Amino acid sequence: MQKKLAALAALGAGSVGSAMAAVPSSVTTALTDAAADSATVAGLALAVAIGIVAFKYMKRAL
Protein backbone atom coordinates (compact mmCIF):
# COMPACT_ATOMS: atom_id res chain seq x y z
CA MET A 1 0.00 0.00 0.00
CA GLN A 2 2.79 2.43 0.87
CA LYS A 3 4.60 1.66 -2.38
CA LYS A 4 1.45 2.59 -4.30
CA LEU A 5 1.13 5.85 -2.37
CA ALA A 6 4.80 6.67 -2.98
CA ALA A 7 4.43 5.92 -6.70
CA LEU A 8 1.30 8.06 -6.90
CA ALA A 9 3.03 10.94 -5.11
CA ALA A 10 6.03 10.70 -7.45
CA LEU A 11 3.74 10.67 -10.47
CA GLY A 12 1.89 13.73 -9.20
CA ALA A 13 5.10 15.61 -8.48
CA GLY A 14 6.48 14.75 -11.91
CA SER A 15 3.39 15.93 -13.74
CA VAL A 16 3.41 19.31 -11.99
CA GLY A 17 6.80 20.23 -13.43
CA SER A 18 5.86 19.27 -16.98
CA ALA A 19 2.62 21.28 -17.00
CA MET A 20 4.39 24.59 -17.59
CA ALA A 21 3.66 26.17 -20.96
CA ALA A 22 5.43 28.87 -22.92
CA VAL A 23 4.01 32.35 -22.38
CA PRO A 24 4.05 34.84 -25.27
CA SER A 25 6.49 37.69 -24.86
CA SER A 26 3.68 40.26 -25.11
CA VAL A 27 2.10 38.81 -21.97
CA THR A 28 5.40 38.99 -20.10
CA THR A 29 5.88 42.59 -21.21
CA ALA A 30 2.34 43.52 -20.17
CA LEU A 31 2.83 41.97 -16.73
CA THR A 32 6.12 43.81 -16.28
CA ASP A 33 4.50 47.10 -17.27
CA ALA A 34 1.59 46.46 -14.91
CA ALA A 35 4.00 45.78 -12.06
CA ALA A 36 5.82 49.05 -12.73
CA ASP A 37 2.53 50.97 -12.88
CA SER A 38 1.29 49.44 -9.65
CA ALA A 39 4.57 50.32 -7.93
CA THR A 40 4.15 53.93 -9.08
CA VAL A 41 0.58 54.09 -7.80
CA ALA A 42 1.60 52.53 -4.48
CA GLY A 43 4.40 55.07 -4.12
CA LEU A 44 2.03 57.95 -4.77
CA ALA A 45 -0.47 56.58 -2.27
CA LEU A 46 2.28 56.27 0.34
CA ALA A 47 3.39 59.86 -0.32
CA VAL A 48 -0.19 61.11 0.09
CA ALA A 49 -0.62 59.15 3.33
CA ILE A 50 2.64 60.54 4.73
CA GLY A 51 1.56 64.05 3.71
CA ILE A 52 -1.78 63.68 5.51
CA VAL A 53 -0.12 62.37 8.67
CA ALA A 54 2.46 65.18 8.60
CA PHE A 55 -0.27 67.79 8.12
CA LYS A 56 -2.26 66.41 11.07
CA TYR A 57 0.89 66.35 13.20
CA MET A 58 1.73 69.97 12.37
CA LYS A 59 -1.87 71.07 12.95
CA ARG A 60 -1.91 69.40 16.38
CA ALA A 61 1.36 71.12 17.34
CA LEU A 62 -0.10 74.60 16.80
N, CA, C, O and CB atoms as a CASP TS submission, in Angstrom:
PFRMAT TS
TARGET T0000
AUTHOR 0000-0000-0000
METHOD Language model
MODEL 1
PARENT N/A
ATOM      1  N   MET     1       0.817  -1.188   0.000  1.00  0.00           N
ATOM      2  CA  MET     1       0.000   0.000   0.000  1.00  0.00           C
ATOM      3  C   MET     1       0.868   1.262   0.000  1.00  0.00           C
ATOM      4  O   MET     1       0.579   2.223  -0.713  1.00  0.00           O
ATOM      5  CB  MET     1      -0.934  -0.007   1.202  1.00  0.00           C
ATOM      6  N   GLN     2       1.944   1.248   0.814  1.00  0.00           N
ATOM      7  CA  GLN     2       2.791   2.429   0.875  1.00  0.00           C
ATOM      8  C   GLN     2       3.564   2.624  -0.420  1.00  0.00           C
ATOM      9  O   GLN     2       3.854   3.758  -0.800  1.00  0.00           O
ATOM     10  CB  GLN     2       3.753   2.327   2.045  1.00  0.00           C
ATOM     11  N   LYS     3       3.901   1.537  -1.099  1.00  0.00           N
ATOM     12  CA  LYS     3       4.596   1.665  -2.377  1.00  0.00           C
ATOM     13  C   LYS     3       3.684   2.315  -3.406  1.00  0.00           C
ATOM     14  O   LYS     3       4.139   3.111  -4.227  1.00  0.00           O
ATOM     15  CB  LYS     3       5.076   0.290  -2.879  1.00  0.00           C
ATOM     16  N   LYS     4       2.399   1.980  -3.364  1.00  0.00           N
ATOM     17  CA  LYS     4       1.447   2.589  -4.295  1.00  0.00           C
ATOM     18  C   LYS     4       1.304   4.079  -4.008  1.00  0.00           C
ATOM     19  O   LYS     4       1.262   4.891  -4.933  1.00  0.00           O
ATOM     20  CB  LYS     4       0.073   1.893  -4.203  1.00  0.00           C
ATOM     21  N   LEU     5       1.231   4.440  -2.729  1.00  0.00           N
ATOM     22  CA  LEU     5       1.132   5.853  -2.371  1.00  0.00           C
ATOM     23  C   LEU     5       2.383   6.621  -2.782  1.00  0.00           C
ATOM     24  O   LEU     5       2.286   7.749  -3.265  1.00  0.00           O
ATOM     25  CB  LEU     5       0.898   6.003  -0.873  1.00  0.00           C
ATOM     26  N   ALA     6       3.550   6.022  -2.595  1.00  0.00           N
ATOM     27  CA  ALA     6       4.799   6.670  -2.981  1.00  0.00           C
ATOM     28  C   ALA     6       4.863   6.840  -4.493  1.00  0.00           C
ATOM     29  O   ALA     6       5.307   7.879  -4.981  1.00  0.00           O
ATOM     30  CB  ALA     6       6.007   5.860  -2.482  1.00  0.00           C
ATOM     31  N   ALA     7       4.426   5.830  -5.236  1.00  0.00           N
ATOM     32  CA  ALA     7       4.425   5.924  -6.697  1.00  0.00           C
ATOM     33  C   ALA     7       3.444   6.985  -7.168  1.00  0.00           C
ATOM     34  O   ALA     7       3.739   7.735  -8.098  1.00  0.00           O
ATOM     35  CB  ALA     7       4.078   4.569  -7.325  1.00  0.00           C
ATOM     36  N   LEU     8       2.288   7.052  -6.536  1.00  0.00           N
ATOM     37  CA  LEU     8       1.296   8.058  -6.896  1.00  0.00           C
ATOM     38  C   LEU     8       1.803   9.464  -6.588  1.00  0.00           C
ATOM     39  O   LEU     8       1.583  10.387  -7.374  1.00  0.00           O
ATOM     40  CB  LEU     8      -0.017   7.797  -6.156  1.00  0.00           C
ATOM     41  N   ALA     9       2.474   9.635  -5.463  1.00  0.00           N
ATOM     42  CA  ALA     9       3.032  10.938  -5.108  1.00  0.00           C
ATOM     43  C   ALA     9       4.131  11.348  -6.084  1.00  0.00           C
ATOM     44  O   ALA     9       4.212  12.514  -6.469  1.00  0.00           O
ATOM     45  CB  ALA     9       3.582  10.912  -3.678  1.00  0.00           C
ATOM     46  N   ALA    10       4.969  10.407  -6.483  1.00  0.00           N
ATOM     47  CA  ALA    10       6.030  10.704  -7.445  1.00  0.00           C
ATOM     48  C   ALA    10       5.442  11.060  -8.803  1.00  0.00           C
ATOM     49  O   ALA    10       5.944  11.956  -9.482  1.00  0.00           O
ATOM     50  CB  ALA    10       6.987   9.510  -7.581  1.00  0.00           C
ATOM     51  N   LEU    11       4.391  10.373  -9.197  1.00  0.00           N
ATOM     52  CA  LEU    11       3.741  10.673 -10.470  1.00  0.00           C
ATOM     53  C   LEU    11       3.122  12.061 -10.439  1.00  0.00           C
ATOM     54  O   LEU    11       3.215  12.810 -11.411  1.00  0.00           O
ATOM     55  CB  LEU    11       2.672   9.622 -10.792  1.00  0.00           C
ATOM     56  N   GLY    12       2.494  12.402  -9.327  1.00  0.00           N
ATOM     57  CA  GLY    12       1.889  13.727  -9.198  1.00  0.00           C
ATOM     58  C   GLY    12       2.930  14.826  -9.204  1.00  0.00           C
ATOM     59  O   GLY    12       2.730  15.869  -9.827  1.00  0.00           O
ATOM     60  N   ALA    13       4.039  14.606  -8.520  1.00  0.00           N
ATOM     61  CA  ALA    13       5.104  15.611  -8.480  1.00  0.00           C
ATOM     62  C   ALA    13       5.761  15.765  -9.847  1.00  0.00           C
ATOM     63  O   ALA    13       6.152  16.870 -10.223  1.00  0.00           O
ATOM     64  CB  ALA    13       6.159  15.236  -7.429  1.00  0.00           C
ATOM     65  N   GLY    14       5.883  14.687 -10.582  1.00  0.00           N
ATOM     66  CA  GLY    14       6.484  14.754 -11.915  1.00  0.00           C
ATOM     67  C   GLY    14       5.595  15.455 -12.917  1.00  0.00           C
ATOM     68  O   GLY    14       6.092  16.135 -13.814  1.00  0.00           O
ATOM     69  N   SER    15       4.289  15.302 -12.782  1.00  0.00           N
ATOM     70  CA  SER    15       3.387  15.933 -13.742  1.00  0.00           C
ATOM     71  C   SER    15       3.250  17.427 -13.498  1.00  0.00           C
ATOM     72  O   SER    15       2.908  18.166 -14.421  1.00  0.00           O
ATOM     73  CB  SER    15       2.024  15.280 -13.684  1.00  0.00           C
ATOM     74  N   VAL    16       3.506  17.889 -12.284  1.00  0.00           N
ATOM     75  CA  VAL    16       3.410  19.312 -11.995  1.00  0.00           C
ATOM     76  C   VAL    16       4.502  20.073 -12.736  1.00  0.00           C
ATOM     77  O   VAL    16       4.238  21.142 -13.286  1.00  0.00           O
ATOM     78  CB  VAL    16       3.508  19.566 -10.483  1.00  0.00           C
ATOM     79  N   GLY    17       5.693  19.556 -12.760  1.00  0.00           N
ATOM     80  CA  GLY    17       6.797  20.235 -13.432  1.00  0.00           C
ATOM     81  C   GLY    17       6.638  20.280 -14.935  1.00  0.00           C
ATOM     82  O   GLY    17       7.116  21.222 -15.566  1.00  0.00           O
ATOM     83  N   SER    18       5.987  19.301 -15.529  1.00  0.00           N
ATOM     84  CA  SER    18       5.856  19.272 -16.976  1.00  0.00           C
ATOM     85  C   SER    18       4.626  20.008 -17.474  1.00  0.00           C
ATOM     86  O   SER    18       4.384  20.038 -18.681  1.00  0.00           O
ATOM     87  CB  SER    18       5.818  17.859 -17.451  1.00  0.00           C
ATOM     88  N   ALA    19       3.845  20.600 -16.591  1.00  0.00           N
ATOM     89  CA  ALA    19       2.624  21.281 -16.995  1.00  0.00           C
ATOM     90  C   ALA    19       2.866  22.736 -17.371  1.00  0.00           C
ATOM     91  O   ALA    19       1.925  23.436 -17.744  1.00  0.00           O
ATOM     92  CB  ALA    19       1.605  21.205 -15.890  1.00  0.00           C
ATOM     93  N   MET    20       4.092  23.201 -17.281  1.00  0.00           N
ATOM     94  CA  MET    20       4.387  24.593 -17.585  1.00  0.00           C
ATOM     95  C   MET    20       4.393  24.799 -19.095  1.00  0.00           C
ATOM     96  O   MET    20       4.971  24.006 -19.838  1.00  0.00           O
ATOM     97  CB  MET    20       5.739  25.015 -16.971  1.00  0.00           C
ATOM     98  N   ALA    21       3.745  25.873 -19.538  1.00  0.00           N
ATOM     99  CA  ALA    21       3.656  26.166 -20.964  1.00  0.00           C
ATOM    100  C   ALA    21       4.394  27.466 -21.254  1.00  0.00           C
ATOM    101  O   ALA    21       4.625  28.281 -20.361  1.00  0.00           O
ATOM    102  CB  ALA    21       2.175  26.257 -21.423  1.00  0.00           C
ATOM    103  N   ALA    22       4.755  27.641 -22.507  1.00  0.00           N
ATOM    104  CA  ALA    22       5.432  28.866 -22.917  1.00  0.00           C
ATOM    105  C   ALA    22       4.432  30.019 -22.931  1.00  0.00           C
ATOM    106  O   ALA    22       3.303  29.867 -23.398  1.00  0.00           O
ATOM    107  CB  ALA    22       6.091  28.693 -24.312  1.00  0.00           C
ATOM    108  N   VAL    23       4.853  31.165 -22.419  1.00  0.00           N
ATOM    109  CA  VAL    23       4.006  32.349 -22.382  1.00  0.00           C
ATOM    110  C   VAL    23       4.511  33.308 -23.453  1.00  0.00           C
ATOM    111  O   VAL    23       5.717  33.532 -23.557  1.00  0.00           O
ATOM    112  CB  VAL    23       4.010  33.020 -20.959  1.00  0.00           C
ATOM    113  N   PRO    24       3.605  33.881 -24.252  1.00  0.00           N
ATOM    114  CA  PRO    24       4.047  34.836 -25.271  1.00  0.00           C
ATOM    115  C   PRO    24       4.776  36.027 -24.644  1.00  0.00           C
ATOM    116  O   PRO    24       4.497  36.420 -23.511  1.00  0.00           O
ATOM    117  CB  PRO    24       2.847  35.329 -26.089  1.00  0.00           C
ATOM    118  N   SER    25       5.698  36.579 -25.392  1.00  0.00           N
ATOM    119  CA  SER    25       6.490  37.693 -24.859  1.00  0.00           C
ATOM    120  C   SER    25       5.635  38.923 -24.603  1.00  0.00           C
ATOM    121  O   SER    25       5.963  39.720 -23.723  1.00  0.00           O
ATOM    122  CB  SER    25       7.619  38.044 -25.819  1.00  0.00           C
ATOM    123  N   SER    26       4.551  39.100 -25.344  1.00  0.00           N
ATOM    124  CA  SER    26       3.683  40.258 -25.110  1.00  0.00           C
ATOM    125  C   SER    26       3.014  40.182 -23.740  1.00  0.00           C
ATOM    126  O   SER    26       2.786  41.209 -23.100  1.00  0.00           O
ATOM    127  CB  SER    26       2.615  40.354 -26.208  1.00  0.00           C
ATOM    128  N   VAL    27       2.704  38.975 -23.292  1.00  0.00           N
ATOM    129  CA  VAL    27       2.102  38.805 -21.966  1.00  0.00           C
ATOM    130  C   VAL    27       3.125  39.144 -20.890  1.00  0.00           C
ATOM    131  O   VAL    27       2.799  39.814 -19.910  1.00  0.00           O
ATOM    132  CB  VAL    27       1.576  37.358 -21.777  1.00  0.00           C
ATOM    133  N   THR    28       4.345  38.689 -21.067  1.00  0.00           N
ATOM    134  CA  THR    28       5.401  38.988 -20.101  1.00  0.00           C
ATOM    135  C   THR    28       5.650  40.491 -20.024  1.00  0.00           C
ATOM    136  O   THR    28       5.815  41.044 -18.936  1.00  0.00           O
ATOM    137  CB  THR    28       6.698  38.253 -20.475  1.00  0.00           C
ATOM    138  N   THR    29       5.678  41.146 -21.179  1.00  0.00           N
ATOM    139  CA  THR    29       5.879  42.593 -21.215  1.00  0.00           C
ATOM    140  C   THR    29       4.725  43.316 -20.534  1.00  0.00           C
ATOM    141  O   THR    29       4.947  44.265 -19.781  1.00  0.00           O
ATOM    142  CB  THR    29       6.027  43.079 -22.660  1.00  0.00           C
ATOM    143  N   ALA    30       3.507  42.881 -20.788  1.00  0.00           N
ATOM    144  CA  ALA    30       2.343  43.518 -20.171  1.00  0.00           C
ATOM    145  C   ALA    30       2.366  43.352 -18.657  1.00  0.00           C
ATOM    146  O   ALA    30       2.030  44.287 -17.930  1.00  0.00           O
ATOM    147  CB  ALA    30       1.048  42.935 -20.743  1.00  0.00           C
ATOM    148  N   LEU    31       2.754  42.182 -18.174  1.00  0.00           N
ATOM    149  CA  LEU    31       2.834  41.968 -16.727  1.00  0.00           C
ATOM    150  C   LEU    31       3.927  42.818 -16.096  1.00  0.00           C
ATOM    151  O   LEU    31       3.754  43.335 -14.992  1.00  0.00           O
ATOM    152  CB  LEU    31       3.085  40.493 -16.422  1.00  0.00           C
ATOM    153  N   THR    32       5.044  42.965 -16.786  1.00  0.00           N
ATOM    154  CA  THR    32       6.125  43.805 -16.279  1.00  0.00           C
ATOM    155  C   THR    32       5.687  45.261 -16.212  1.00  0.00           C
ATOM    156  O   THR    32       5.957  45.952 -15.231  1.00  0.00           O
ATOM    157  CB  THR    32       7.374  43.667 -17.159  1.00  0.00           C
ATOM    158  N   ASP    33       5.005  45.728 -17.265  1.00  0.00           N
ATOM    159  CA  ASP    33       4.503  47.099 -17.271  1.00  0.00           C
ATOM    160  C   ASP    33       3.467  47.318 -16.173  1.00  0.00           C
ATOM    161  O   ASP    33       3.458  48.365 -15.526  1.00  0.00           O
ATOM    162  CB  ASP    33       3.900  47.436 -18.632  1.00  0.00           C
ATOM    163  N   ALA    34       2.604  46.346 -15.963  1.00  0.00           N
ATOM    164  CA  ALA    34       1.590  46.463 -14.914  1.00  0.00           C
ATOM    165  C   ALA    34       2.238  46.517 -13.536  1.00  0.00           C
ATOM    166  O   ALA    34       1.778  47.251 -12.661  1.00  0.00           O
ATOM    167  CB  ALA    34       0.601  45.289 -14.987  1.00  0.00           C
ATOM    168  N   ALA    35       3.295  45.752 -13.340  1.00  0.00           N
ATOM    169  CA  ALA    35       3.998  45.777 -12.057  1.00  0.00           C
ATOM    170  C   ALA    35       4.639  47.147 -11.819  1.00  0.00           C
ATOM    171  O   ALA    35       4.609  47.665 -10.703  1.00  0.00           O
ATOM    172  CB  ALA    35       5.071  44.668 -12.007  1.00  0.00           C
ATOM    173  N   ALA    36       5.215  47.724 -12.866  1.00  0.00           N
ATOM    174  CA  ALA    36       5.824  49.048 -12.732  1.00  0.00           C
ATOM    175  C   ALA    36       4.758  50.101 -12.437  1.00  0.00           C
ATOM    176  O   ALA    36       4.965  50.979 -11.600  1.00  0.00           O
ATOM    177  CB  ALA    36       6.601  49.419 -14.011  1.00  0.00           C
ATOM    178  N   ASP    37       3.617  50.014 -13.125  1.00  0.00           N
ATOM    179  CA  ASP    37       2.533  50.967 -12.884  1.00  0.00           C
ATOM    180  C   ASP    37       1.983  50.844 -11.470  1.00  0.00           C
ATOM    181  O   ASP    37       1.703  51.850 -10.819  1.00  0.00           O
ATOM    182  CB  ASP    37       1.413  50.760 -13.895  1.00  0.00           C
ATOM    183  N   SER    38       1.828  49.624 -10.999  1.00  0.00           N
ATOM    184  CA  SER    38       1.295  49.443  -9.647  1.00  0.00           C
ATOM    185  C   SER    38       2.286  49.937  -8.599  1.00  0.00           C
ATOM    186  O   SER    38       1.875  50.446  -7.556  1.00  0.00           O
ATOM    187  CB  SER    38       0.956  47.966  -9.396  1.00  0.00           C
ATOM    188  N   ALA    39       3.569  49.797  -8.857  1.00  0.00           N
ATOM    189  CA  ALA    39       4.571  50.324  -7.927  1.00  0.00           C
ATOM    190  C   ALA    39       4.509  51.849  -7.888  1.00  0.00           C
ATOM    191  O   ALA    39       4.670  52.447  -6.824  1.00  0.00           O
ATOM    192  CB  ALA    39       5.988  49.855  -8.331  1.00  0.00           C
ATOM    193  N   THR    40       4.277  52.478  -9.030  1.00  0.00           N
ATOM    194  CA  THR    40       4.149  53.931  -9.083  1.00  0.00           C
ATOM    195  C   THR    40       2.928  54.396  -8.300  1.00  0.00           C
ATOM    196  O   THR    40       3.007  55.345  -7.519  1.00  0.00           O
ATOM    197  CB  THR    40       4.058  54.409 -10.535  1.00  0.00           C
ATOM    198  N   VAL    41       1.806  53.727  -8.511  1.00  0.00           N
ATOM    199  CA  VAL    41       0.577  54.094  -7.800  1.00  0.00           C
ATOM    200  C   VAL    41       0.747  53.880  -6.300  1.00  0.00           C
ATOM    201  O   VAL    41       0.300  54.709  -5.507  1.00  0.00           O
ATOM    202  CB  VAL    41      -0.623  53.273  -8.325  1.00  0.00           C
ATOM    203  N   ALA    42       1.379  52.793  -5.900  1.00  0.00           N
ATOM    204  CA  ALA    42       1.603  52.532  -4.478  1.00  0.00           C
ATOM    205  C   ALA    42       2.512  53.596  -3.867  1.00  0.00           C
ATOM    206  O   ALA    42       2.293  54.025  -2.734  1.00  0.00           O
ATOM    207  CB  ALA    42       2.213  51.136  -4.277  1.00  0.00           C
ATOM    208  N   GLY    43       3.520  54.017  -4.607  1.00  0.00           N
ATOM    209  CA  GLY    43       4.405  55.073  -4.119  1.00  0.00           C
ATOM    210  C   GLY    43       3.680  56.390  -3.939  1.00  0.00           C
ATOM    211  O   GLY    43       3.900  57.100  -2.957  1.00  0.00           O
ATOM    212  N   LEU    44       2.811  56.718  -4.894  1.00  0.00           N
ATOM    213  CA  LEU    44       2.034  57.953  -4.771  1.00  0.00           C
ATOM    214  C   LEU    44       1.065  57.882  -3.590  1.00  0.00           C
ATOM    215  O   LEU    44       0.892  58.864  -2.868  1.00  0.00           O
ATOM    216  CB  LEU    44       1.262  58.226  -6.069  1.00  0.00           C
ATOM    217  N   ALA    45       0.443  56.740  -3.397  1.00  0.00           N
ATOM    218  CA  ALA    45      -0.475  56.578  -2.266  1.00  0.00           C
ATOM    219  C   ALA    45       0.277  56.707  -0.945  1.00  0.00           C
ATOM    220  O   ALA    45      -0.232  57.309   0.001  1.00  0.00           O
ATOM    221  CB  ALA    45      -1.192  55.213  -2.341  1.00  0.00           C
ATOM    222  N   LEU    46       1.469  56.154  -0.874  1.00  0.00           N
ATOM    223  CA  LEU    46       2.280  56.272   0.335  1.00  0.00           C
ATOM    224  C   LEU    46       2.665  57.726   0.588  1.00  0.00           C
ATOM    225  O   LEU    46       2.636  58.186   1.729  1.00  0.00           O
ATOM    226  CB  LEU    46       3.539  55.400   0.226  1.00  0.00           C
ATOM    227  N   ALA    47       3.026  58.451  -0.469  1.00  0.00           N
ATOM    228  CA  ALA    47       3.389  59.858  -0.317  1.00  0.00           C
ATOM    229  C   ALA    47       2.202  60.679   0.170  1.00  0.00           C
ATOM    230  O   ALA    47       2.364  61.561   1.013  1.00  0.00           O
ATOM    231  CB  ALA    47       3.911  60.422  -1.642  1.00  0.00           C
ATOM    232  N   VAL    48       1.011  60.398  -0.350  1.00  0.00           N
ATOM    233  CA  VAL    48      -0.189  61.114   0.090  1.00  0.00           C
ATOM    234  C   VAL    48      -0.479  60.800   1.555  1.00  0.00           C
ATOM    235  O   VAL    48      -0.807  61.699   2.329  1.00  0.00           O
ATOM    236  CB  VAL    48      -1.406  60.742  -0.792  1.00  0.00           C
ATOM    237  N   ALA    49      -0.363  59.540   1.936  1.00  0.00           N
ATOM    238  CA  ALA    49      -0.620  59.154   3.327  1.00  0.00           C
ATOM    239  C   ALA    49       0.367  59.829   4.271  1.00  0.00           C
ATOM    240  O   ALA    49      -0.025  60.307   5.336  1.00  0.00           O
ATOM    241  CB  ALA    49      -0.539  57.628   3.485  1.00  0.00           C
ATOM    242  N   ILE    50       1.631  59.875   3.898  1.00  0.00           N
ATOM    243  CA  ILE    50       2.640  60.543   4.728  1.00  0.00           C
ATOM    244  C   ILE    50       2.346  62.034   4.812  1.00  0.00           C
ATOM    245  O   ILE    50       2.510  62.641   5.870  1.00  0.00           O
ATOM    246  CB  ILE    50       4.060  60.307   4.163  1.00  0.00           C
ATOM    247  N   GLY    51       1.914  62.628   3.703  1.00  0.00           N
ATOM    248  CA  GLY    51       1.557  64.046   3.712  1.00  0.00           C
ATOM    249  C   GLY    51       0.392  64.341   4.641  1.00  0.00           C
ATOM    250  O   GLY    51       0.413  65.339   5.362  1.00  0.00           O
ATOM    251  N   ILE    52      -0.621  63.488   4.632  1.00  0.00           N
ATOM    252  CA  ILE    52      -1.779  63.683   5.508  1.00  0.00           C
ATOM    253  C   ILE    52      -1.370  63.565   6.971  1.00  0.00           C
ATOM    254  O   ILE    52      -1.775  64.381   7.799  1.00  0.00           O
ATOM    255  CB  ILE    52      -2.885  62.661   5.180  1.00  0.00           C
ATOM    256  N   VAL    53      -0.571  62.555   7.290  1.00  0.00           N
ATOM    257  CA  VAL    53      -0.120  62.372   8.673  1.00  0.00           C
ATOM    258  C   VAL    53       0.740  63.555   9.115  1.00  0.00           C
ATOM    259  O   VAL    53       0.602  64.026  10.244  1.00  0.00           O
ATOM    260  CB  VAL    53       0.672  61.050   8.818  1.00  0.00           C
ATOM    261  N   ALA    54       1.613  64.035   8.256  1.00  0.00           N
ATOM    262  CA  ALA    54       2.461  65.179   8.602  1.00  0.00           C
ATOM    263  C   ALA    54       1.614  66.431   8.817  1.00  0.00           C
ATOM    264  O   ALA    54       1.874  67.206   9.737  1.00  0.00           O
ATOM    265  CB  ALA    54       3.511  65.429   7.500  1.00  0.00           C
ATOM    266  N   PHE    55       0.603  66.630   7.973  1.00  0.00           N
ATOM    267  CA  PHE    55      -0.268  67.792   8.122  1.00  0.00           C
ATOM    268  C   PHE    55      -1.026  67.734   9.444  1.00  0.00           C
ATOM    269  O   PHE    55      -1.138  68.743  10.140  1.00  0.00           O
ATOM    270  CB  PHE    55      -1.253  67.877   6.949  1.00  0.00           C
ATOM    271  N   LYS    56      -1.552  66.549   9.795  1.00  0.00           N
ATOM    272  CA  LYS    56      -2.260  66.407  11.069  1.00  0.00           C
ATOM    273  C   LYS    56      -1.319  66.638  12.249  1.00  0.00           C
ATOM    274  O   LYS    56      -1.711  67.238  13.250  1.00  0.00           O
ATOM    275  CB  LYS    56      -2.903  65.017  11.173  1.00  0.00           C
ATOM    276  N   TYR    57      -0.088  66.166  12.134  1.00  0.00           N
ATOM    277  CA  TYR    57       0.891  66.348  13.205  1.00  0.00           C
ATOM    278  C   TYR    57       1.214  67.827  13.385  1.00  0.00           C
ATOM    279  O   TYR    57       1.274  68.315  14.513  1.00  0.00           O
ATOM    280  CB  TYR    57       2.177  65.553  12.905  1.00  0.00           C
ATOM    281  N   MET    58       1.421  68.543  12.282  1.00  0.00           N
ATOM    282  CA  MET    58       1.728  69.971  12.372  1.00  0.00           C
ATOM    283  C   MET    58       0.535  70.752  12.901  1.00  0.00           C
ATOM    284  O   MET    58       0.705  71.692  13.678  1.00  0.00           O
ATOM    285  CB  MET    58       2.148  70.518  11.003  1.00  0.00           C
ATOM    286  N   LYS    59      -0.671  70.373  12.490  1.00  0.00           N
ATOM    287  CA  LYS    59      -1.867  71.075  12.947  1.00  0.00           C
ATOM    288  C   LYS    59      -2.065  70.883  14.453  1.00  0.00           C
ATOM    289  O   LYS    59      -2.478  71.812  15.149  1.00  0.00           O
ATOM    290  CB  LYS    59      -3.105  70.579  12.179  1.00  0.00           C
ATOM    291  N   ARG    60      -1.772  69.680  14.956  1.00  0.00           N
ATOM    292  CA  ARG    60      -1.911  69.396  16.384  1.00  0.00           C
ATOM    293  C   ARG    60      -0.873  70.185  17.193  1.00  0.00           C
ATOM    294  O   ARG    60      -1.142  70.564  18.333  1.00  0.00           O
ATOM    295  CB  ARG    60      -1.761  67.879  16.649  1.00  0.00           C
ATOM    296  N   ALA    61       0.294  70.433  16.622  1.00  0.00           N
ATOM    297  CA  ALA    61       1.365  71.123  17.338  1.00  0.00           C
ATOM    298  C   ALA    61       1.058  72.607  17.517  1.00  0.00           C
ATOM    299  O   ALA    61       1.610  73.239  18.417  1.00  0.00           O
ATOM    300  CB  ALA    61       2.685  70.952  16.598  1.00  0.00           C
ATOM    301  N   LEU    62       0.202  73.168  16.690  1.00  0.00           N
ATOM    302  CA  LEU    62      -0.103  74.604  16.804  1.00  0.00           C
ATOM    303  C   LEU    62      -1.085  74.910  17.867  1.00  0.00           C
ATOM    304  O   LEU    62      -1.431  76.073  18.071  1.00  0.00           O
ATOM    305  CB  LEU    62      -0.613  75.130  15.526  1.00  0.00           C
TER
END
